[in-house]
Amino acid sequence: MNYKSISVFLPVFNEGENIGKAVLSIKKYLAKRFKDFEILVISDGSTDNTNEIVQKLEKKDRRIKLFTRNKRLGYGAGLRAGFEKSTKDLIFYTDADNQFDINDMDKLFPLLGKYDIVSAYRIKRKDPLMRIFIANVYNLLVRLFFGLKIKDVDASFKLYKKETFDEMKLITNTGLTDAEVLIKAQKQGFKIGQIGVRHYPRLHGQTPFEIGSRNIFFALVKPKVIVDILHEMKILWKDLKK
């Protein structure tokens, strides 16, 4: 691998029960593979102890950096901030819920010789059934309307060459931002590779996208999340037609 440095960022909202483990596991992994790396935590209006935990880690290691905002702007806005603030040759992002194993990054690096972006897909996704169903519908809509042939577009385990973002202007603020990057990268001629990685149940906390318990079936995606994404799909469609 010719790339010598990497930025890893995590967009978070109220992940106090998970963030410490997530950051430390990423740090341990990167320290064995890169001399030059940074871990960015993009806290989107967190109101629990997430920021305090990261601040303590930040004081011990300058490669860990916390970026906060008082008002919650949305998951996509967190992604955009992470892409903008990342400074290294490679950019990787994942969530702080510990549903992925950071060691599976080893599967992504070899594909950089052929691809500019490596987008993972979840093998045996461990989420409530209704959430998986809605995600499948969402993936289908993205394929139909934008021609993006990605198995698992919203999987939060992606690796990018930094130059992918040199000429890219992102406009969305919801979870659609993940797809927007891939759609615009594909349009600009960048190559996207895919590979399967392991996925695990969320053991602590709850995603801000869901209502109800994390029952294997009854956890539902909030209606507002669905409406906002559909609205931004319309905006993105118009933007791509310019």
QUIWO-V402325 format. One line per field, one symbol per residue. phi: phi as a letter, one per 40 degrees, with the letter a starting at -180 (. if undefined). psi: psi as a letter, one per 30 degrees, with the letter a starting at -180 (. if undefined). burial: I if it has 9 or more other C-alpha atoms within 8 Angstrom, else O. Layout:
phi->???
psi->???
burial->???
//
This chain:
phi->.ccbbabbbbcbafbdcbccccccccccccccbbcbaabbbbccgcbccdccccccccccacccbbbbacbcbhcccccdccccccbccbbbbacccgcbcdccddccdccccbbcbbbcbccfdbbdcccccccccccccccccbgccbcaccccabbbcdcdcdbcbcbcbcccddcddcccccccgccbbbacbcbbcccbgacccbbgccddbccbccdcccccccccccccdccccc
psi->kfkflkkkljkljiheffeeeeeeeeeeeefffkfjlkjkjjjihkfbgeeeeeeeeeffjffkkkklkekkfleeeeeeeeeefkflelkklllgghfljffffffeeffffflfkjjlkkkikilkeeeeeeeeeeeeeeeeffgjikeifgkiikkkkefegegkjkflfaffeeeeeeeeeeefgkkklkkkllklkkfkakkffllllhkfefklkkeeeeeeeeefeeeeeeeff.
burial->OOOIIIIIIIIIIIIIOIIIOIIOIIIOIIOOOIOOIIIIIIIIIIOOIIIOIIIOIIOOOOOIIIOIOOOOIIIIIIIIIIIOOIOIIIIIIIIIIIIIOOOIOOIIOOIIOOIIIIIIIIOOIOIIIIIIOIIOOOIOOIIOOOOIOIOIIIIOIIIIIIOIOOOOOOOIIIIIIIIIIIIIIIOOOIIIIIIOIIIIOIOOIOOOOIIOOIOOOIIIIIOOIIOIIOOIIOOIIOOOOO
//
